[in-house]
Amino acid sequence: GENVEQHPSTLSVQEGDSAVIKCTYSDSASNYFPWYKQELGKRPQLIIDIRSNVGEKKDQRIAVTLNKTAKHFSLHITETQPEDSAVYFCAASNNAGNMLTFGGGTRLMVKP
Amino acid sequence: EPEVTQTPSHQVTQMGQEVILRCVPISNHLYFYWYRQILGQKVEFLVSFYNNEISEKSEIFDDQFSVERPDGSNFTLKIRSTKLEDSAMYFCASRESGANVLTFGAGSRLTVL
């Protein structure tokens, strides 16, 4: 089955700096890679996703890159703000399967 | 914006008791899921459900677990005889046909004593 590894497990940045979170996956059949943000005690919320037919996707301060050959994908947050502080999860799935396999999560702390 | 709703928000039960967690998926969604998250850990897939049957399940989803769609709106997760290690947040999710995006509910926190 799919295995998703996520690094780092914690990340502390100053407000205004950039944050980068990296994930690797094992199943070459995976073709859908969402990123979820989870605030303390809340549900995971989708912030951006990418499909395997593109290498990069951007939405305002958030971008995701995908390297299919190396089987890794990354989340980039620019101009970080204190409200970006949360746990971020990457995930992977394929069209045939229904399940998302999540990474271990990254606790991002943005210091004002 | 349509939401996935879950009840109860928090349930405390004794070990060995049966628990039923309820979910109302988004009305036009056809694929339903249960995930769980042990405190401080990653979100783990339990089961997916489509067309009134299980389409995939993980190793966690053993004989103690079952799912049901008893009517046109509810989707339930039953744990027959709870264990201490079943303590977790259980998230229901749904998606519409042809889409990858999962919408999660707010979760049901299960505490087994």
Interface residues (C-beta under 8 A of the other chain):
Chain A: Y32 P34 Y36 K42 R43 P44 Q45 L46 D49 R51 F89 A91 S93 N95 G97 N98 M99 L100 T101 F102 G103 G104 G105
Chain B: Y31 Y33 Y35 Q41 K42 V43 E44 F45 S48 Y50 S55 E56 S58 F91 N100 V101 L102 T103 F104 G105 A106 G107
